[in-house]
């Protein structure tokens, strides 16, 4: 059960990243719908990741803080998962519309780019985890890296276009 929750969380996080990428490659009308979908997917992914972590720790019989700490020290793949969860926590808390409005778009946008870091960490966690087929883990990591690379290229293209527009008289 906990492995299925983890796979669901990673898949939802990938879909959220794809929706985010889509907002940069589509029309303004579609962008609003994609933003809503992205937020929903991200929130559900965070919830699934949290439930995955709780179920996994219960499965590992790490029900005390000492037990959790010892497992994190002993099992490298758990560190990737824990870091991904730590990155997702503040992003989740700041994804609700009222909090979002208080922060403002510029304040909100920069930290939320860390969702790509969480995606890579989640894929690394899945790749090294004992419940994942290694081929599926490699595919998940490759897909996550492709999403991040495409996002960086889109951002670079926007910067180059903006610079060219500013340079024109």
Secondary structure as a PSIPRED ss2 file (coil, helix, strand):
# PSIPRED VFORMAT (PSIPRED V4.0)

   1 X C   1.000  0.000  0.000
   2 X H   0.000  1.000  0.000
   3 X H   0.000  1.000  0.000
   4 X H   0.000  1.000  0.000
   5 X H   0.000  1.000  0.000
   6 X H   0.000  1.000  0.000
   7 X H   0.000  1.000  0.000
   8 X H   0.000  1.000  0.000
   9 X H   0.000  1.000  0.000
  10 X H   0.000  1.000  0.000
  11 X H   0.000  1.000  0.000
  12 X H   0.000  1.000  0.000
  13 X H   0.000  1.000  0.000
  14 X H   0.000  1.000  0.000
  15 X H   0.000  1.000  0.000
  16 X H   0.000  1.000  0.000
  17 X H   0.000  1.000  0.000
  18 X H   0.000  1.000  0.000
  19 X H   0.000  1.000  0.000
  20 X H   0.000  1.000  0.000
  21 X H   0.000  1.000  0.000
  22 X H   0.000  1.000  0.000
  23 X H   0.000  1.000  0.000
  24 X C   1.000  0.000  0.000
  25 X C   1.000  0.000  0.000
  26 X C   1.000  0.000  0.000
  27 X C   1.000  0.000  0.000
  28 X H   0.000  1.000  0.000
  29 X H   0.000  1.000  0.000
  30 X H   0.000  1.000  0.000
  31 X H   0.000  1.000  0.000
  32 X H   0.000  1.000  0.000
  33 X H   0.000  1.000  0.000
  34 X H   0.000  1.000  0.000
  35 X H   0.000  1.000  0.000
  36 X H   0.000  1.000  0.000
  37 X H   0.000  1.000  0.000
  38 X H   0.000  1.000  0.000
  39 X H   0.000  1.000  0.000
  40 X H   0.000  1.000  0.000
  41 X H   0.000  1.000  0.000
  42 X H   0.000  1.000  0.000
  43 X H   0.000  1.000  0.000
  44 X H   0.000  1.000  0.000
  45 X H   0.000  1.000  0.000
  46 X H   0.000  1.000  0.000
  47 X H   0.000  1.000  0.000
  48 X H   0.000  1.000  0.000
  49 X H   0.000  1.000  0.000
  50 X H   0.000  1.000  0.000
  51 X H   0.000  1.000  0.000
  52 X H   0.000  1.000  0.000
  53 X H   0.000  1.000  0.000
  54 X H   0.000  1.000  0.000
  55 X H   0.000  1.000  0.000
  56 X H   0.000  1.000  0.000
  57 X H   0.000  1.000  0.000
  58 X H   0.000  1.000  0.000
  59 X H   0.000  1.000  0.000
  60 X C   1.000  0.000  0.000
  61 X C   1.000  0.000  0.000
  62 X C   1.000  0.000  0.000
  63 X C   1.000  0.000  0.000
  64 X C   1.000  0.000  0.000
  65 X H   0.000  1.000  0.000
  66 X H   0.000  1.000  0.000
  67 X H   0.000  1.000  0.000
  68 X H   0.000  1.000  0.000
  69 X H   0.000  1.000  0.000
  70 X H   0.000  1.000  0.000
  71 X H   0.000  1.000  0.000
  72 X H   0.000  1.000  0.000
  73 X H   0.000  1.000  0.000
  74 X H   0.000  1.000  0.000
  75 X C   1.000  0.000  0.000
  76 X H   0.000  1.000  0.000
  77 X H   0.000  1.000  0.000
  78 X H   0.000  1.000  0.000
  79 X H   0.000  1.000  0.000
  80 X H   0.000  1.000  0.000
  81 X H   0.000  1.000  0.000
  82 X H   0.000  1.000  0.000
  83 X H   0.000  1.000  0.000
  84 X H   0.000  1.000  0.000
  85 X H   0.000  1.000  0.000
  86 X H   0.000  1.000  0.000
  87 X H   0.000  1.000  0.000
  88 X H   0.000  1.000  0.000
  89 X H   0.000  1.000  0.000
  90 X H   0.000  1.000  0.000
  91 X H   0.000  1.000  0.000
  92 X H   0.000  1.000  0.000
  93 X H   0.000  1.000  0.000
  94 X C   1.000  0.000  0.000
  95 X C   1.000  0.000  0.000
  96 X C   1.000  0.000  0.000
  97 X H   0.000  1.000  0.000
  98 X H   0.000  1.000  0.000
  99 X H   0.000  1.000  0.000
 100 X H   0.000  1.000  0.000
 101 X H   0.000  1.000  0.000
 102 X H   0.000  1.000  0.000
 103 X H   0.000  1.000  0.000
 104 X C   1.000  0.000  0.000
 105 X H   0.000  1.000  0.000
 106 X H   0.000  1.000  0.000
 107 X H   0.000  1.000  0.000
 108 X H   0.000  1.000  0.000
 109 X H   0.000  1.000  0.000
 110 X H   0.000  1.000  0.000
 111 X H   0.000  1.000  0.000
 112 X H   0.000  1.000  0.000
 113 X C   1.000  0.000  0.000
 114 X C   1.000  0.000  0.000
 115 X H   0.000  1.000  0.000
 116 X H   0.000  1.000  0.000
 117 X H   0.000  1.000  0.000
 118 X H   0.000  1.000  0.000
 119 X H   0.000  1.000  0.000
 120 X H   0.000  1.000  0.000
 121 X H   0.000  1.000  0.000
 122 X H   0.000  1.000  0.000
 123 X H   0.000  1.000  0.000
 124 X H   0.000  1.000  0.000
 125 X H   0.000  1.000  0.000
 126 X H   0.000  1.000  0.000
 127 X H   0.000  1.000  0.000
 128 X H   0.000  1.000  0.000
 129 X C   1.000  0.000  0.000
 130 X C   1.000  0.000  0.000
 131 X C   1.000  0.000  0.000
 132 X C   1.000  0.000  0.000
 133 X C   1.000  0.000  0.000
 134 X H   0.000  1.000  0.000
 135 X H   0.000  1.000  0.000
 136 X H   0.000  1.000  0.000
 137 X H   0.000  1.000  0.000
 138 X H   0.000  1.000  0.000
 139 X H   0.000  1.000  0.000
 140 X H   0.000  1.000  0.000
 141 X H   0.000  1.000  0.000
 142 X H   0.000  1.000  0.000
 143 X H   0.000  1.000  0.000
 144 X H   0.000  1.000  0.000
 145 X H   0.000  1.000  0.000
 146 X H   0.000  1.000  0.000
 147 X H   0.000  1.000  0.000
 148 X H   0.000  1.000  0.000
 149 X H   0.000  1.000  0.000
 150 X H   0.000  1.000  0.000
 151 X H   0.000  1.000  0.000
 152 X H   0.000  1.000  0.000
 153 X H   0.000  1.000  0.000
 154 X H   0.000  1.000  0.000
 155 X H   0.000  1.000  0.000
 156 X H   0.000  1.000  0.000
 157 X H   0.000  1.000  0.000
 158 X H   0.000  1.000  0.000
 159 X H   0.000  1.000  0.000
 160 X H   0.000  1.000  0.000
 161 X H   0.000  1.000  0.000
 162 X H   0.000  1.000  0.000
 163 X H   0.000  1.000  0.000
 164 X H   0.000  1.000  0.000
 165 X H   0.000  1.000  0.000
 166 X H   0.000  1.000  0.000
 167 X H   0.000  1.000  0.000
 168 X C   1.000  0.000  0.000
 169 X C   1.000  0.000  0.000
